[in-house]
Amino acid sequence: MAKIHIGDQAYVMPMATTILGCRLNDRPNFMALGWLTRVNFKPPMLGVAVNQGHASHGAIVDTGEFSVNFPTIEMVEITDYVGLVSGKRVDKSDLFNLFYGELKNAPMISECPLTVECKLVKTVELPTNSFFIGEIVAAYSEERFLTDGVPDIKKIKPFLLTMPDNGYWSVGELIGRAWSAGKSMRKQLT
């Protein structure tokens, strides 16, 4: 089958849909965030890409702190809403029940089954976005979302974002185990 050119906006691979938390003008602020990734093991770090025109961008630059909150599939509407309205014009501080951990400028959402608070360690300036790298200071969940002490994706029920179709998707079935599924092939070929 021949490959065809489909342009440069083929971000079809799903991204976790999260809610970025920060402190904007002395109040909690939130925005939908899909552009994030783990970037370091020890110390644990997350990277998030935020448009330089967003209110949350300025808040992270000002405070050096942020949170990443993982909503459930039942939170699709409110997650999308916090991405549609700007903290420059809308006060989003009362949309969620909040709590704080070690950082005072990283509000976290109680309704989210998994939350992490991050301290900014590096900023990479890009043409339209900044890539903020934050060290994870702490992560929070509840026993009901864990299996053997670790977050369980089936219990958390997160959702994913695909682009350019702008779709939200639920997570499917487990199809294998990382660092294990290829072991028999490794034995055969090495």
Buried (B, 14 or more C-beta within 10 A) or exposed (E): EEEEEEEEEEBEEBBBBBBBBBBBEEEBBBBBBBBBEEBEEEEBBBBBBBEEEBBBBBBBBEBBBBBBBBBBBEBBEBBBBBBEEBBEEBEBBEBBEBEBBEBEBBBBBEBBBBBBBBBBBEBEEEEEBBBBBBBBBEBBBEEEBBEEEEBBEEBBBBBBBBBEEEEBEEBEEEEEEEEEEEEEEEEEEE
